[in-house]
Amino acid sequence: MTGHAATLTGCRQQGVTLPELLVAMAVMLIAVAGALTLYDSSWKSFKQGENASEQQQGLRIAFEKIGMDLQMAGFNFNPDGHLSRPDEQIEAAYDTAVVIRADFDGAFESTLAGDAFEVVSTGNDEVVAYVLAKPGGTSPHTLTFEADLEQAQRNGEVETVSVGAVALVQDDPPYTLYRITCSTDVGLWGSSSFFNRQVLAENVGSMTFRYYDAAGVQINSGFDLSSTSEDIGGSESAVAARASIARIEVDLLGLSQDPRAGWVDATDANPETRQFHKFRLTSNVVPRNLGLAGVPDDGSAPPGG
């Protein structure tokens, strides 16, 4: 007993000292901080990839909408082949915007008929413009074209249609892509409410259109994106040029939702967008209805056909 008790007495149990505890806690904190940093980096990378994927998908949907509408350009725009009807299949052809007309709903517009024309197939809401603009309405340019849209019944006379606050010179990205239609309420004529703006995509860097004739020659060969002076435009003096369009090349440049810290796009000279990732969509559209019109009741040849 005596020897055993002595043995127990000699086995002194030692605990963790305060310095050892502090060292262990410091090591644990470093490990946790490292794990959190790794998690945060992984989460940011995941979100960045997810945002880029969502942005690309949204832009692709908008791009496909443009293509589908352009495919319809001119459909049933002049069903009876009336020789004096001023309606055009492509109402305006700018380097950075386009205005088309088509019978999108497949119905006759009975309320618009009865003045100069007994049959009208395209309403004001079937005149469609694609254009870029700042979402706050601060873009400085005006898209203009001439069309018969003002009267309650179509009278065959064209008026100047002016769509304000758009970006025809795209020197201040990012932009919002709009699909704009005119109002069926002619009482709104002359006001901004006459135009219905639908947002198709945000964070767009640029949008351009190249127009080609049946021989493959580019009609807007000047293609000066710093000015609209050489654009085909929407005036009546350029009707023949617009009527010769057989193919349209659409180019849409999208930007990522957020800039990437510490990264610079060396190919981008614009300091406002150099840290944004870009993705470009390009397509050639051949509207199958261009150059087609109905047959006049008197048997004379329809315009362009």
Helices and strands as residue ranges (DSSP letters): H 2-10, H 18-72, E 90-93, E 98-101, G 110-112, G 124-126, E 127-133, E 141-147, E 159-166, E 175-182, G 186-188, G 192-194, E 195-212, G 236-238, H 239-243, E 247-255, E 278-285
